[in-house]
Amino acid sequence: LGSIGTLVLSLASKDLAADFISGLALSAADKFHEGEEVRIGSEYIGIVQRVGWMNTDIRGYDEIISRVPNSQVANQKVQNISRIGRSQVKQFIYFDYKDIDKIPDVIQDIKVEIAHSCPKLVVDGSRPFWCHWREFKQEKLEVVVDTHFTIQHGSTEYFDTKQKVLEAIARAAKKNEVRFALPVLSIRNEPDSFSPANAALRIIESQEQGLNGEMRSTS
């Protein structure tokens, strides 16, 4: 027991020391501060609630607070979303094949509408700003809109701008009198041999056949 206890204490002390040293390293590296939005690895994303010597508390978008050991933070990729000064709005839109001749005009009007509606749109060539007819789909035409802004991702201004992009797309479509393609449901008229209705029908038919057999035997 003495040896086991010593081993447990030594391992615990090692973990505590690793967390403490990592906390010092995080403070020196200035990767994030309390109140900033971060992504740690692929598991944690949210607002930094507290940065301690041993642990860092992250409040997720679902308001659940996760306490992450500093050694774990130090060994994962950390993205400080609050310090990203630019953001992207990318949208896939679909049109009917009957409007194929109007697609070039729609694309041009989408770009014009977005440029007029979004003053923080990046148009200096450092980021893409384009709207392209991407490909033929089975029952629709695919168009992709890719825009970038000098706006912090996830902020209220970002979501307001994203709405403006969608509104601009809708105005361009209305101007050119084109309709967005809707999902198509394929309905087959073939009877389903395993459906409850067919099963009940088979029961009725078998009963009728049995009844007819009894009538023939008694006649």
Buried (B, 14 or more C-beta within 10 A) or exposed (E): EEEEEEEEEEEEEEEBEBBBBBBEBBEEEEBBEEEBBBBBBEEBBBBBBEBEBBBBBBBEEEEEEBEBBBBBBBEBEBBBBBEEEBBBBEBEBBBBEEBEEBBEBBBEBBBBBBBEBBEEBBEEEEBEBEBEBEEEEEEBBBBBBBBBBEBBBBBEEBEEBBEBBBEBBBBBBEBBEBEEBEEEEEEEEEEEEEEEEEEEEEEEEEEEEEEEEEEEEEE
